[in-house]
Amino acid sequence: MLNSSYKNEIRDTLKDYEKAKSKHANWVELWRECYNFTNPNISKKNKFPIYDATAPDAVDELAGVLINELYPYTSDWVEIKDINTKELQHDDISNQVRKNIMEAIRTSNFQVEIHQIIMDLIVAGTGVMLIEQGDLNSDNKIKFNALDIQNIILSEKSHGQVDALYINKTFSFDELITKYPNAKAFISCEKENSYNVIETIKQTNGKWQLVTILLNDKKNQIIMKTEYENSPFVVFRWQKQSGEVYGRSPVMKSLPDIKTVNKIAELTLKNASISVTGIWQADDDGVLNPNNIRLVPGAIIPKAVGSNGLQPLKSPGEFNLSNMLIEPLQQRIRKSLLAGVFTTSTLRTATEVAEQAMRGRQILNSVFERITQEAMIPMIKRIANILVKQGTIINPKQHNLYIDAISPNERFNKQQKVMVVKQVIKELKQLDIDISNVFDVKETLLWLSRQMELPDSILINNNDFMLENLNDINNFVSNPQQELLNEPL
């Protein structure tokens, strides 16, 4: 028997679920259209013809750019800071925590799943990731899973952050008993039946509580309750309008152009098939039977005396507008989906490439900040919480530390600071001023190495050596690429 508090909890949860479900239903058709034109389902039931690959190609390109900017594989995107001063920490404990976190991420299936999640973000405007504990006996200590937003129902508070998530699942008898052993007490042993379950996770008093409700015709039952310090579900949006829960994507903005281009391409192909095979007409002379005609080389087609026989139907016009219409639309689609903003297929100067990348970052500035707050930071907190419980890392709070994510904007700002310092050193050299009278050489190199995410251990802790080789160090700091090019092979 359920007590009254459990009954009230089930009633309130299902009421909130139905309310959130009604809002979710308003988005389903739009999501389906976005996926049909960019990443269609290959099943026979949902097969949808695509005649132009501009949008799918641009989506793939943007996904690759975002992954490289947000989660670069070759550098760390996690940093350790002091809780009180908010300053970066580079001591042995902090370095070891950062190293263990990045190692756990790189040895997991993160790189596989993050591509699908970013694709969902670009197409549907909302990405959902489930982060669970992996196999403790292997290197894969964390498991990531991309979830389809079309099957996820969200709810949020007035502050604009998602505070509840609902998933409606269907299980067979064996699947239900395997995942939820407590459910056996509330169901019959008829194995041919299927069972519906609603999983909901809500934030209550600073904690996240996962409640699983078995939907039963006789009586709904709570079959599992679990509490988390950080939500295992990470939800993030591309852009969001006030009053809406789900995000809006760049594909949604480009959808009218995408549909128009697809239709033009379809009609162009149909017109091409008519141009190749032609449309034919014949007199009804009682001799020629259209059903027996085969337009193949060497064919003999009979006709009555005085009849024109089989004649091609002339097209009313040969003027082709398809290229004039489709090319501007394709360019607009690629521009809306930021294709080619960070990469270019033509040779350009370094200044042009840098300016183009700058424009791309200006466009994505707000998107990067939203993803950092809604995805990267919650993800890092969840990963750290799992690793602390596994004993892989120490608890940062016990050492007055907290773990933060390095956003693309922050990484870009570091690069800009490095460029400013290098320019100042270059100007000092041109003025024939000894940089050791202006900068602390050791601290300058240490700062530059950290800004460029190089480990402290590669620097020689010897001020005399640095001062003796000050000229070489100055040349390298001013132009490291040229110095490397001058090295003999």
Helices and strands as residue ranges (DSSP letters): H 4-38, H 54-70, E 78-82, H 92-106, H 110-124, E 126-133, E 142-147, G 149-151, E 152-156, E 162-172, H 173-179, G 181-186, E 194-204, E 207-215, E 221-228, E 233-237, H 250-277, E 280-282, G 290-292, E 310-312, H 322-336, H 350-371, I 372-376, H 377-390, G 396-399, E 401-405, H 408-430, G 435-437, H 441-451, G 456-458, H 463-468, H 470-478, H 480-485
